[in-house]
Amino acid sequence: MKASIVDLRYKTTNILKALDRNESVTVMYHGKIKGIIKPAKKKTTAKVKDHPMFACNKKSEKPVLEELNDLRKPRHDL
């Protein structure tokens, strides 16, 4: 969608509807492009189990608390 500076003022609802439809709005001033308004990205919620670090050490037989304690040890305790 293309919109002039006057459109930004008087047709704001149409511009917002275009952004809701996931369209970019090109802002024109004296026939030249001044900028582009892009719709905001929607946040996606990911589950913890889908994270690549989840269960990365499946071979370990230690309980989870022992694994965490091993990871949290200072370097000189290794």
mmCIF file of the N, C-alpha and C atoms, coordinates in Angstrom:
data_MODEL
# 
_entry.id   MODEL 
# 
loop_
_atom_site.group_PDB 
_atom_site.id 
_atom_site.type_symbol 
_atom_site.label_atom_id 
_atom_site.label_alt_id 
_atom_site.label_comp_id 
_atom_site.label_asym_id 
_atom_site.label_entity_id 
_atom_site.label_seq_id 
_atom_site.pdbx_PDB_ins_code 
_atom_site.Cartn_x 
_atom_site.Cartn_y 
_atom_site.Cartn_z 
_atom_site.occupancy 
_atom_site.B_iso_or_equiv 
_atom_site.pdbx_formal_charge 
_atom_site.auth_seq_id 
_atom_site.auth_comp_id 
_atom_site.auth_asym_id 
_atom_site.auth_atom_id 
_atom_site.pdbx_PDB_model_num 
ATOM 1   N N  . MET A 1 1  ? 0.842  -1.171  0.000  1.00 0.00 ? 1  MET A N  1 
ATOM 2   C CA . MET A 1 1  ? 0.000  0.000   0.000  1.00 0.00 ? 1  MET A CA 1 
ATOM 3   C C  . MET A 1 1  ? 0.887  1.232   0.000  1.00 0.00 ? 1  MET A C  1 
ATOM 4   N N  . LYS A 1 2  ? 0.474  2.239   -0.747 1.00 0.00 ? 2  LYS A N  1 
ATOM 5   C CA . LYS A 1 2  ? 1.182  3.517   -0.756 1.00 0.00 ? 2  LYS A CA 1 
ATOM 6   C C  . LYS A 1 2  ? 0.321  4.548   -0.041 1.00 0.00 ? 2  LYS A C  1 
ATOM 7   N N  . ALA A 1 3  ? 0.962  5.402   0.741  1.00 0.00 ? 3  ALA A N  1 
ATOM 8   C CA . ALA A 1 3  ? 0.231  6.428   1.481  1.00 0.00 ? 3  ALA A CA 1 
ATOM 9   C C  . ALA A 1 3  ? 1.056  7.706   1.490  1.00 0.00 ? 3  ALA A C  1 
ATOM 10  N N  . SER A 1 4  ? 0.375  8.813   1.321  1.00 0.00 ? 4  SER A N  1 
ATOM 11  C CA . SER A 1 4  ? 1.055  10.102  1.404  1.00 0.00 ? 4  SER A CA 1 
ATOM 12  C C  . SER A 1 4  ? 1.042  10.577  2.857  1.00 0.00 ? 4  SER A C  1 
ATOM 13  N N  . ILE A 1 5  ? 1.694  11.682  3.091  1.00 0.00 ? 5  ILE A N  1 
ATOM 14  C CA . ILE A 1 5  ? 1.716  12.258  4.430  1.00 0.00 ? 5  ILE A CA 1 
ATOM 15  C C  . ILE A 1 5  ? 0.307  12.626  4.875  1.00 0.00 ? 5  ILE A C  1 
ATOM 16  N N  . VAL A 1 6  ? -0.503 13.129  3.947  1.00 0.00 ? 6  VAL A N  1 
ATOM 17  C CA . VAL A 1 6  ? -1.887 13.492  4.269  1.00 0.00 ? 6  VAL A CA 1 
ATOM 18  C C  . VAL A 1 6  ? -2.689 12.237  4.635  1.00 0.00 ? 6  VAL A C  1 
ATOM 19  N N  . ASP A 1 7  ? -2.423 11.127  3.913  1.00 0.00 ? 7  ASP A N  1 
ATOM 20  C CA . ASP A 1 7  ? -3.108 9.867   4.224  1.00 0.00 ? 7  ASP A CA 1 
ATOM 21  C C  . ASP A 1 7  ? -2.774 9.389   5.635  1.00 0.00 ? 7  ASP A C  1 
ATOM 22  N N  . LEU A 1 8  ? -1.551 9.605   6.052  1.00 0.00 ? 8  LEU A N  1 
ATOM 23  C CA . LEU A 1 8  ? -1.172 9.199   7.411  1.00 0.00 ? 8  LEU A CA 1 
ATOM 24  C C  . LEU A 1 8  ? -2.042 9.914   8.437  1.00 0.00 ? 8  LEU A C  1 
ATOM 25  N N  . ARG A 1 9  ? -2.409 11.127  8.134  1.00 0.00 ? 9  ARG A N  1 
ATOM 26  C CA . ARG A 1 9  ? -3.200 11.897  9.079  1.00 0.00 ? 9  ARG A CA 1 
ATOM 27  C C  . ARG A 1 9  ? -4.689 11.564  8.999  1.00 0.00 ? 9  ARG A C  1 
ATOM 28  N N  . TYR A 1 10 ? -5.220 11.508  7.783  1.00 0.00 ? 10 TYR A N  1 
ATOM 29  C CA . TYR A 1 10 ? -6.664 11.381  7.636  1.00 0.00 ? 10 TYR A CA 1 
ATOM 30  C C  . TYR A 1 10 ? -7.164 9.954   7.409  1.00 0.00 ? 10 TYR A C  1 
ATOM 31  N N  . LYS A 1 11 ? -6.302 9.053   7.000  1.00 0.00 ? 11 LYS A N  1 
ATOM 32  C CA . LYS A 1 11 ? -6.716 7.678   6.723  1.00 0.00 ? 11 LYS A CA 1 
ATOM 33  C C  . LYS A 1 11 ? -5.922 6.681   7.577  1.00 0.00 ? 11 LYS A C  1 
ATOM 34  N N  . THR A 1 12 ? -5.718 7.051   8.802  1.00 0.00 ? 12 THR A N  1 
ATOM 35  C CA . THR A 1 12 ? -4.937 6.218   9.715  1.00 0.00 ? 12 THR A CA 1 
ATOM 36  C C  . THR A 1 12 ? -5.557 4.832   9.894  1.00 0.00 ? 12 THR A C  1 
ATOM 37  N N  . THR A 1 13 ? -6.874 4.761   9.956  1.00 0.00 ? 13 THR A N  1 
ATOM 38  C CA . THR A 1 13 ? -7.524 3.459   10.156 1.00 0.00 ? 13 THR A CA 1 
ATOM 39  C C  . THR A 1 13 ? -7.263 2.534   8.980  1.00 0.00 ? 13 THR A C  1 
ATOM 40  N N  . ASN A 1 14 ? -7.260 3.071   7.750  1.00 0.00 ? 14 ASN A N  1 
ATOM 41  C CA . ASN A 1 14 ? -6.968 2.225   6.584  1.00 0.00 ? 14 ASN A CA 1 
ATOM 42  C C  . ASN A 1 14 ? -5.534 1.705   6.610  1.00 0.00 ? 14 ASN A C  1 
ATOM 43  N N  . ILE A 1 15 ? -4.626 2.553   7.063  1.00 0.00 ? 15 ILE A N  1 
ATOM 44  C CA . ILE A 1 15 ? -3.222 2.144   7.153  1.00 0.00 ? 15 ILE A CA 1 
ATOM 45  C C  . ILE A 1 15 ? -3.048 1.078   8.220  1.00 0.00 ? 15 ILE A C  1 
ATOM 46  N N  . LEU A 1 16 ? -3.714 1.250   9.349  1.00 0.00 ? 16 LEU A N  1 
ATOM 47  C CA . LEU A 1 16 ? -3.627 0.246   10.410 1.00 0.00 ? 16 LEU A CA 1 
ATOM 48  C C  . LEU A 1 16 ? -4.253 -1.075  9.969  1.00 0.00 ? 16 LEU A C  1 
ATOM 49  N N  . LYS A 1 17 ? -5.333 -1.016  9.195  1.00 0.00 ? 17 LYS A N  1 
ATOM 50  C CA . LYS A 1 17 ? -5.950 -2.244  8.678  1.00 0.00 ? 17 LYS A CA 1 
ATOM 51  C C  . LYS A 1 17 ? -5.007 -2.960  7.713  1.00 0.00 ? 17 LYS A C  1 
ATOM 52  N N  . ALA A 1 18 ? -4.281 -2.190  6.908  1.00 0.00 ? 18 ALA A N  1 
ATOM 53  C CA . ALA A 1 18 ? -3.302 -2.785  5.996  1.00 0.00 ? 18 ALA A CA 1 
ATOM 54  C C  . ALA A 1 18 ? -2.188 -3.475  6.778  1.00 0.00 ? 18 ALA A C  1 
ATOM 55  N N  . LEU A 1 19 ? -1.762 -2.855  7.860  1.00 0.00 ? 19 LEU A N  1 
ATOM 56  C CA . LEU A 1 19 ? -0.734 -3.483  8.697  1.00 0.00 ? 19 LEU A CA 1 
ATOM 57  C C  . LEU A 1 19 ? -1.274 -4.744  9.368  1.00 0.00 ? 19 LEU A C  1 
ATOM 58  N N  . ASP A 1 20 ? -2.556 -4.737  9.741  1.00 0.00 ? 20 ASP A N  1 
ATOM 59  C CA . ASP A 1 20 ? -3.171 -5.940  10.312 1.00 0.00 ? 20 ASP A CA 1 
ATOM 60  C C  . ASP A 1 20 ? -3.222 -7.069  9.292  1.00 0.00 ? 20 ASP A C  1 
ATOM 61  N N  . ARG A 1 21 ? -3.329 -6.718  8.012  1.00 0.00 ? 21 ARG A N  1 
ATOM 62  C CA . ARG A 1 21 ? -3.338 -7.722  6.950  1.00 0.00 ? 21 ARG A CA 1 
ATOM 63  C C  . ARG A 1 21 ? -1.921 -8.142  6.576  1.00 0.00 ? 21 ARG A C  1 
ATOM 64  N N  . ASN A 1 22 ? -0.945 -7.677  7.315  1.00 0.00 ? 22 ASN A N  1 
ATOM 65  C CA . ASN A 1 22 ? 0.472  -8.012  7.124  1.00 0.00 ? 22 ASN A CA 1 
ATOM 66  C C  . ASN A 1 22 ? 1.041  -7.377  5.853  1.00 0.00 ? 22 ASN A C  1 
ATOM 67  N N  . GLU A 1 23 ? 0.537  -6.222  5.462  1.00 0.00 ? 23 GLU A N  1 
ATOM 68  C CA . GLU A 1 23 ? 1.032  -5.487  4.299  1.00 0.00 ? 23 GLU A CA 1 
ATOM 69  C C  . GLU A 1 23 ? 1.991  -4.388  4.754  1.00 0.00 ? 23 GLU A C  1 
ATOM 70  N N  . SER A 1 24 ? 2.979  -4.104  3.941  1.00 0.00 ? 24 SER A N  1 
ATOM 71  C CA . SER A 1 24 ? 3.860  -2.972  4.196  1.00 0.00 ? 24 SER A CA 1 
ATOM 72  C C  . SER A 1 24 ? 3.219  -1.717  3.615  1.00 0.00 ? 24 SER A C  1 
ATOM 73  N N  . VAL A 1 25 ? 3.470  -0.590  4.252  1.00 0.00 ? 25 VAL A N  1 
ATOM 74  C CA . VAL A 1 25 ? 2.931  0.685   3.789  1.00 0.00 ? 25 VAL A CA 1 
ATOM 75  C C  . VAL A 1 25 ? 4.109  1.575   3.406  1.00 0.00 ? 25 VAL A C  1 
ATOM 76  N N  . THR A 1 26 ? 4.107  1.998   2.137  1.00 0.00 ? 26 THR A N  1 
ATOM 77  C CA . THR A 1 26 ? 5.149  2.884   1.645  1.00 0.00 ? 26 THR A CA 1 
ATOM 78  C C  . THR A 1 26 ? 4.681  4.328   1.830  1.00 0.00 ? 26 THR A C  1 
ATOM 79  N N  . VAL A 1 27 ? 5.479  5.128   2.517  1.00 0.00 ? 27 VAL A N  1 
ATOM 80  C CA . VAL A 1 27 ? 5.130  6.520   2.787  1.00 0.00 ? 27 VAL A CA 1 
ATOM 81  C C  . VAL A 1 27 ? 5.773  7.392   1.708  1.00 0.00 ? 27 VAL A C  1 
ATOM 82  N N  . MET A 1 28 ? 4.916  8.169   1.021  1.00 0.00 ? 28 MET A N  1 
ATOM 83  C CA . MET A 1 28 ? 5.376  9.026   -0.066 1.00 0.00 ? 28 MET A CA 1 
ATOM 84  C C  . MET A 1 28 ? 5.298  10.494  0.377  1.00 0.00 ? 28 MET A C  1 
ATOM 85  N N  . TYR A 1 29 ? 6.291  11.288  -0.046 1.00 0.00 ? 29 TYR A N  1 
ATOM 86  C CA . TYR A 1 29 ? 6.298  12.726  0.235  1.00 0.00 ? 29 TYR A CA 1 
ATOM 87  C C  . TYR A 1 29 ? 6.754  13.431  -1.036 1.00 0.00 ? 29 TYR A C  1 
ATOM 88  N N  . HIS A 1 30 ? 5.900  14.223  -1.616 1.00 0.00 ? 30 HIS A N  1 
ATOM 89  C CA . HIS A 1 30 ? 6.149  14.897  -2.886 1.00 0.00 ? 30 HIS A CA 1 
ATOM 90  C C  . HIS A 1 30 ? 6.522  13.891  -3.981 1.00 0.00 ? 30 HIS A C  1 
ATOM 91  N N  . GLY A 1 31 ? 5.858  12.743  -3.969 1.00 0.00 ? 31 GLY A N  1 
ATOM 92  C CA . GLY A 1 31 ? 6.071  11.733  -5.011 1.00 0.00 ? 31 GLY A CA 1 
ATOM 93  C C  . GLY A 1 31 ? 7.303  10.865  -4.818 1.00 0.00 ? 31 GLY A C  1 
ATOM 94  N N  . LYS A 1 32 ? 8.042  11.066  -3.752 1.00 0.00 ? 32 LYS A N  1 
ATOM 95  C CA . LYS A 1 32 ? 9.246  10.268  -3.491 1.00 0.00 ? 32 LYS A CA 1 
ATOM 96  C C  . LYS A 1 32 ? 9.035  9.435   -2.243 1.00 0.00 ? 32 LYS A C  1 
ATOM 97  N N  . ILE A 1 33 ? 9.644  8.274   -2.224 1.00 0.00 ? 33 ILE A N  1 
ATOM 98  C CA . ILE A 1 33 ? 9.527  7.379   -1.074 1.00 0.00 ? 33 ILE A CA 1 
ATOM 99  C C  . ILE A 1 33 ? 10.340 7.937   0.085  1.00 0.00 ? 33 ILE A C  1 
ATOM 100 N N  . LYS A 1 34 ? 9.672  8.127   1.228  1.00 0.00 ? 34 LYS A N  1 
ATOM 101 C CA . LYS A 1 34 ? 10.351 8.603   2.434  1.00 0.00 ? 34 LYS A CA 1 
ATOM 102 C C  . LYS A 1 34 ? 10.622 7.473   3.411  1.00 0.00 ? 34 LYS A C  1 
ATOM 103 N N  . GLY A 1 35 ? 9.803  6.435   3.341  1.00 0.00 ? 35 GLY A N  1 
ATOM 104 C CA . GLY A 1 35 ? 10.010 5.326   4.266  1.00 0.00 ? 35 GLY A CA 1 
ATOM 105 C C  . GLY A 1 35 ? 8.990  4.233   4.038  1.00 0.00 ? 35 GLY A C  1 
ATOM 106 N N  . ILE A 1 36 ? 9.203  3.161   4.739  1.00 0.00 ? 36 ILE A N  1 
ATOM 107 C CA . ILE A 1 36 ? 8.310  2.002   4.661  1.00 0.00 ? 36 ILE A CA 1 
ATOM 108 C C  . ILE A 1 36 ? 7.935  1.604   6.074  1.00 0.00 ? 36 ILE A C  1 
ATOM 109 N N  . ILE A 1 37 ? 6.642  1.458   6.308  1.00 0.00 ? 37 ILE A N  1 
ATOM 110 C CA . ILE A 1 37 ? 6.149  0.986   7.602  1.00 0.00 ? 37 ILE A CA 1 
ATOM 111 C C  . ILE A 1 37 ? 5.847  -0.497  7.437  1.00 0.00 ? 37 ILE A C  1 
ATOM 112 N N  . LYS A 1 38 ? 6.512  -1.307  8.244  1.00 0.00 ? 38 LYS A N  1 
ATOM 113 C CA . LYS A 1 38 ? 6.320  -2.758  8.165  1.00 0.00 ? 38 LYS A CA 1 
ATOM 114 C C  . LYS A 1 38 ? 5.539  -3.236  9.381  1.00 0.00 ? 38 LYS A C  1 
ATOM 115 N N  . PRO A 1 39 ? 4.721  -4.281  9.219  1.00 0.00 ? 39 PRO A N  1 
ATOM 116 C CA . PRO A 1 39 ? 3.979  -4.803  10.365 1.00 0.00 ? 39 PRO A CA 1 
ATOM 117 C C  . PRO A 1 39 ? 4.930  -5.439  11.379 1.00 0.00 ? 39 PRO A C  1 
ATOM 118 N N  . ALA A 1 40 ? 4.566  -5.333  12.638 1.00 0.00 ? 40 ALA A N  1 
ATOM 119 C CA . ALA A 1 40 ? 5.380  -5.924  13.706 1.00 0.00 ? 40 ALA A CA 1 
ATOM 120 C C  . ALA A 1 40 ? 5.277  -7.445  13.619 1.00 0.00 ? 40 ALA A C  1 
ATOM 121 N N  . LYS A 1 41 ? 6.375  -8.097  13.940 1.00 0.00 ? 41 LYS A N  1 
ATOM 122 C CA . LYS A 1 41 ? 6.366  -9.558  13.943 1.00 0.00 ? 41 LYS A CA 1 
ATOM 123 C C  . LYS A 1 41 ? 5.632  -10.057 15.171 1.00 0.00 ? 41 LYS A C  1 
ATOM 124 N N  . LYS A 1 42 ? 4.848  -11.085 14.961 1.00 0.00 ? 42 LYS A N  1 
ATOM 125 C CA . LYS A 1 42 ? 4.148  -11.681 16.087 1.00 0.00 ? 42 LYS A CA 1 
ATOM 126 C C  . LYS A 1 42 ? 5.103  -12.595 16.836 1.00 0.00 ? 42 LYS A C  1 
ATOM 127 N N  . LYS A 1 43 ? 5.027  -12.537 18.145 1.00 0.00 ? 43 LYS A N  1 
ATOM 128 C CA . LYS A 1 43 ? 5.878  -13.391 18.959 1.00 0.00 ? 43 LYS A CA 1 
ATOM 129 C C  . LYS A 1 43 ? 5.346  -14.813 18.922 1.00 0.00 ? 43 LYS A C  1 
ATOM 130 N N  . THR A 1 44 ? 6.255  -15.729 18.712 1.00 0.00 ? 44 THR A N  1 
ATOM 131 C CA . THR A 1 44 ? 5.869  -17.131 18.749 1.00 0.00 ? 44 THR A CA 1 
ATOM 132 C C  . THR A 1 44 ? 6.392  -17.731 20.043 1.00 0.00 ? 44 THR A C  1 
ATOM 133 N N  . THR A 1 45 ? 5.586  -18.511 20.660 1.00 0.00 ? 45 THR A N  1 
ATOM 134 C CA . THR A 1 45 ? 6.010  -19.158 21.887 1.00 0.00 ? 45 THR A CA 1 
ATOM 135 C C  . THR A 1 45 ? 6.495  -20.562 21.565 1.00 0.00 ? 45 THR A C  1 
ATOM 136 N N  . ALA A 1 46 ? 7.685  -20.838 22.001 1.00 0.00 ? 46 ALA A N  1 
ATOM 137 C CA . ALA A 1 46 ? 8.273  -22.148 21.764 1.00 0.00 ? 46 ALA A CA 1 
ATOM 138 C C  . ALA A 1 46 ? 8.278  -22.937 23.072 1.00 0.00 ? 46 ALA A C  1 
ATOM 139 N N  . LYS A 1 47 ? 8.181  -24.207 22.944 1.00 0.00 ? 47 LYS A N  1 
ATOM 140 C CA . LYS A 1 47 ? 8.219  -25.065 24.122 1.00 0.00 ? 47 LYS A CA 1 
ATOM 141 C C  . LYS A 1 47 ? 9.664  -25.378 24.482 1.00 0.00 ? 47 LYS A C  1 
ATOM 142 N N  . VAL A 1 48 ? 9.907  -25.600 25.750 1.00 0.00 ? 48 VAL A N  1 
ATOM 143 C CA . VAL A 1 48 ? 11.257 -25.880 26.227 1.00 0.00 ? 48 VAL A CA 1 
ATOM 144 C C  . VAL A 1 48 ? 11.788 -27.157 25.609 1.00 0.00 ? 48 VAL A C  1 
ATOM 145 N N  . LYS A 1 49 ? 10.953 -28.144 25.456 1.00 0.00 ? 49 LYS A N  1 
ATOM 146 C CA . LYS A 1 49 ? 11.431 -29.423 24.929 1.00 0.00 ? 49 LYS A CA 1 
ATOM 147 C C  . LYS A 1 49 ? 11.857 -29.326 23.466 1.00 0.00 ? 49 LYS A C  1 
ATOM 148 N N  . ASP A 1 50 ? 11.473 -28.255 22.759 1.00 0.00 ? 50 ASP A N  1 
ATOM 149 C CA . ASP A 1 50 ? 11.890 -28.066 21.376 1.00 0.00 ? 50 ASP A CA 1 
ATOM 150 C C  . ASP A 1 50 ? 13.231 -27.362 21.255 1.00 0.00 ? 50 ASP A C  1 
ATOM 151 N N  . HIS A 1 51 ? 13.754 -26.834 22.368 1.00 0.00 ? 51 HIS A N  1 
ATOM 152 C CA . HIS A 1 51 ? 15.047 -26.160 22.355 1.00 0.00 ? 51 HIS A CA 1 
ATOM 153 C C  . HIS A 1 51 ? 16.144 -27.180 22.084 1.00 0.00 ? 51 HIS A C  1 
ATOM 154 N N  . PRO A 1 52 ? 17.166 -26.828 21.282 1.00 0.00 ? 52 PRO A N  1 
ATOM 155 C CA . PRO A 1 52 ? 18.208 -27.803 20.940 1.00 0.00 ? 52 PRO A CA 1 
ATOM 156 C C  . PRO A 1 52 ? 19.039 -28.294 22.124 1.00 0.00 ? 52 PRO A C  1 
ATOM 157 N N  . MET A 1 53 ? 19.090 -27.518 23.220 1.00 0.00 ? 53 MET A N  1 
ATOM 158 C CA . MET A 1 53 ? 19.883 -27.963 24.374 1.00 0.00 ? 53 MET A CA 1 
ATOM 159 C C  . MET A 1 53 ? 19.105 -28.896 25.298 1.00 0.00 ? 53 MET A C  1 
ATOM 160 N N  . PHE A 1 54 ? 17.824 -29.033 25.070 1.00 0.00 ? 54 PHE A N  1 
ATOM 161 C CA . PHE A 1 54 ? 17.017 -29.893 25.921 1.00 0.00 ? 54 PHE A CA 1 
ATOM 162 C C  . PHE A 1 54 ? 17.407 -31.348 25.669 1.00 0.00 ? 54 PHE A C  1 
ATOM 163 N N  . ALA A 1 55 ? 17.773 -32.041 26.703 1.00 0.00 ? 55 ALA A N  1 
ATOM 164 C CA . ALA A 1 55 ? 18.157 -33.459 26.639 1.00 0.00 ? 55 ALA A CA 1 
ATOM 165 C C  . ALA A 1 55 ? 19.323 -33.687 25.689 1.00 0.00 ? 55 ALA A C  1 
ATOM 166 N N  . CYS A 1 56 ? 20.283 -32.761 25.675 1.00 0.00 ? 56 CYS A N  1 
ATOM 167 C CA . CYS A 1 56 ? 21.423 -32.929 24.773 1.00 0.00 ? 56 CYS A CA 1 
ATOM 168 C C  . CYS A 1 56 ? 22.380 -34.009 25.258 1.00 0.00 ? 56 CYS A C  1 
ATOM 169 N N  . ASN A 1 57 ? 22.302 -34.354 26.533 1.00 0.00 ? 57 ASN A N  1 
ATOM 170 C CA . ASN A 1 57 ? 23.201 -35.368 27.077 1.00 0.00 ? 57 ASN A CA 1 
ATOM 171 C C  . ASN A 1 57 ? 22.383 -36.592 27.489 1.00 0.00 ? 57 ASN A C  1 
ATOM 172 N N  . LYS A 1 58 ? 21.767 -37.243 26.546 1.00 0.00 ? 58 LYS A N  1 
ATOM 173 C CA . LYS A 1 58 ? 20.905 -38.389 26.840 1.00 0.00 ? 58 LYS A CA 1 
ATOM 174 C C  . LYS A 1 58 ? 21.690 -39.608 27.316 1.00 0.00 ? 58 LYS A C  1 
ATOM 175 N N  . LYS A 1 59 ? 23.004 -39.635 27.011 1.00 0.00 ? 59 LYS A N  1 
ATOM 176 C CA . LYS A 1 59 ? 23.813 -40.792 27.371 1.00 0.00 ? 59 LYS A CA 1 
ATOM 177 C C  . LYS A 1 59 ? 24.124 -40.851 28.866 1.00 0.00 ? 59 LYS A C  1 
ATOM 178 N N  . SER A 1 60 ? 23.998 -39.751 29.551 1.00 0.00 ? 60 SER A N  1 
ATOM 179 C CA . SER A 1 60 ? 24.347 -39.686 30.961 1.00 0.00 ? 60 SER A CA 1 
ATOM 180 C C  . SER A 1 60 ? 23.332 -40.449 31.813 1.00 0.00 ? 60 SER A C  1 
ATOM 181 N N  . GLU A 1 61 ? 23.857 -41.138 32.815 1.00 0.00 ? 61 GLU A N  1 
ATOM 182 C CA . GLU A 1 61 ? 23.010 -41.902 33.735 1.00 0.00 ? 61 GLU A CA 1 
ATOM 183 C C  . GLU A 1 61 ? 22.808 -41.168 35.054 1.00 0.00 ? 61 GLU A C  1 
ATOM 184 N N  . LYS A 1 62 ? 23.434 -40.009 35.212 1.00 0.00 ? 62 LYS A N  1 
ATOM 185 C CA . LYS A 1 62 ? 23.336 -39.255 36.454 1.00 0.00 ? 62 LYS A CA 1 
ATOM 186 C C  . LYS A 1 62 ? 21.965 -38.605 36.572 1.00 0.00 ? 62 LYS A C  1 
ATOM 187 N N  . PRO A 1 63 ? 21.522 -38.392 37.807 1.00 0.00 ? 63 PRO A N  1 
ATOM 188 C CA . PRO A 1 63 ? 20.293 -37.614 37.996 1.00 0.00 ? 63 PRO A CA 1 
ATOM 189 C C  . PRO A 1 63 ? 20.506 -36.162 37.570 1.00 0.00 ? 63 PRO A C  1 
ATOM 190 N N  . VAL A 1 64 ? 19.443 -35.479 37.316 1.00 0.00 ? 64 VAL A N  1 
ATOM 191 C CA . VAL A 1 64 ? 19.505 -34.110 36.810 1.00 0.00 ? 64 VAL A CA 1 
ATOM 192 C C  . VAL A 1 64 ? 20.229 -33.186 37.775 1.00 0.00 ? 64 VAL A C  1 
ATOM 193 N N  . LEU A 1 65 ? 19.976 -33.314 39.077 1.00 0.00 ? 65 LEU A N  1 
ATOM 194 C CA . LEU A 1 65 ? 20.632 -32.424 40.045 1.00 0.00 ? 65 LEU A CA 1 
ATOM 195 C C  . LEU A 1 65 ? 22.140 -32.613 40.056 1.00 0.00 ? 65 LEU A C  1 
ATOM 196 N N  . GLU A 1 66 ? 22.604 -33.840 39.896 1.00 0.00 ? 66 GLU A N  1 
ATOM 197 C CA . GLU A 1 66 ? 24.051 -34.067 39.836 1.00 0.00 ? 66 GLU A CA 1 
ATOM 198 C C  . GLU A 1 66 ? 24.644 -33.441 38.576 1.00 0.00 ? 66 GLU A C  1 
ATOM 199 N N  . GLU A 1 67 ? 23.942 -33.568 37.462 1.00 0.00 ? 67 GLU A N  1 
ATOM 200 C CA . GLU A 1 67 ? 24.402 -32.951 36.216 1.00 0.00 ? 67 GLU A CA 1 
ATOM 201 C C  . GLU A 1 67 ? 24.518 -31.436 36.388 1.00 0.00 ? 67 GLU A C  1 
ATOM 202 N N  . LEU A 1 68 ? 23.515 -30.833 37.001 1.00 0.00 ? 68 LEU A N  1 
ATOM 203 C CA . LEU A 1 68 ? 23.549 -29.390 37.216 1.00 0.00 ? 68 LEU A CA 1 
ATOM 204 C C  . LEU A 1 68 ? 24.683 -28.987 38.143 1.00 0.00 ? 68 LEU A C  1 
ATOM 205 N N  . ASN A 1 69 ? 24.890 -29.733 39.176 1.00 0.00 ? 69 ASN A N  1 
ATOM 206 C CA . ASN A 1 69 ? 26.000 -29.433 40.086 1.00 0.00 ? 69 ASN A CA 1 
ATOM 207 C C  . ASN A 1 69 ? 27.337 -29.544 39.377 1.00 0.00 ? 69 ASN A C  1 
ATOM 208 N N  . ASP A 1 70 ? 27.477 -30.533 38.494 1.00 0.00 ? 70 ASP A N  1 
ATOM 209 C CA . ASP A 1 70 ? 28.722 -30.667 37.732 1.00 0.00 ? 70 ASP A CA 1 
ATOM 210 C C  . ASP A 1 70 ? 28.918 -29.482 36.790 1.00 0.00 ? 70 ASP A C  1 
ATOM 211 N N  . LEU A 1 71 ? 27.843 -29.017 36.188 1.00 0.00 ? 71 LEU A N  1 
ATOM 212 C CA . LEU A 1 71 ? 27.948 -27.883 35.270 1.00 0.00 ? 71 LEU A CA 1 
ATOM 213 C C  . LEU A 1 71 ? 28.246 -26.588 36.010 1.00 0.00 ? 71 LEU A C  1 
ATOM 214 N N  . ARG A 1 72 ? 27.782 -26.453 37.228 1.00 0.00 ? 72 ARG A N  1 
ATOM 215 C CA . ARG A 1 72 ? 27.935 -25.217 37.985 1.00 0.00 ? 72 ARG A CA 1 
ATOM 216 C C  . ARG A 1 72 ? 29.217 -25.150 38.797 1.00 0.00 ? 72 ARG A C  1 
ATOM 217 N N  . LYS A 1 73 ? 30.007 -26.193 38.821 1.00 0.00 ? 73 LYS A N  1 
ATOM 218 C CA . LYS A 1 73 ? 31.257 -26.190 39.584 1.00 0.00 ? 73 LYS A CA 1 
ATOM 219 C C  . LYS A 1 73 ? 32.221 -25.138 39.031 1.00 0.00 ? 73 LYS A C  1 
ATOM 220 N N  . PRO A 1 74 ? 32.975 -24.515 39.907 1.00 0.00 ? 74 PRO A N  1 
ATOM 221 C CA . PRO A 1 74 ? 34.040 -23.627 39.424 1.00 0.00 ? 74 PRO A CA 1 
ATOM 222 C C  . PRO A 1 74 ? 35.112 -24.443 38.710 1.00 0.00 ? 74 PRO A C  1 
ATOM 223 N N  . ARG A 1 75 ? 35.939 -23.785 37.908 1.00 0.00 ? 75 ARG A N  1 
ATOM 224 C CA . ARG A 1 75 ? 36.949 -24.498 37.124 1.00 0.00 ? 75 ARG A CA 1 
ATOM 225 C C  . ARG A 1 75 ? 37.964 -25.261 37.981 1.00 0.00 ? 75 ARG A C  1 
ATOM 226 N N  . HIS A 1 76 ? 38.325 -24.719 39.103 1.00 0.00 ? 76 HIS A N  1 
ATOM 227 C CA . HIS A 1 76 ? 39.371 -25.372 39.900 1.00 0.00 ? 76 HIS A CA 1 
ATOM 228 C C  . HIS A 1 76 ? 38.873 -26.619 40.603 1.00 0.00 ? 76 HIS A C  1 
ATOM 229 N N  . ASP A 1 77 ? 37.569 -26.872 40.645 1.00 0.00 ? 77 ASP A N  1 
ATOM 230 C CA . ASP A 1 77 ? 37.050 -28.094 41.269 1.00 0.00 ? 77 ASP A CA 1 
ATOM 231 C C  . ASP A 1 77 ? 37.006 -29.270 40.298 1.00 0.00 ? 77 ASP A C  1 
ATOM 232 N N  . LEU A 1 78 ? 37.356 -29.057 39.044 1.00 0.00 ? 78 LEU A N  1 
ATOM 233 C CA . LEU A 1 78 ? 37.324 -30.152 38.066 1.00 0.00 ? 78 LEU A CA 1 
ATOM 234 C C  . LEU A 1 78 ? 38.428 -31.084 38.373 1.00 0.00 ? 78 LEU A C  1 
# 
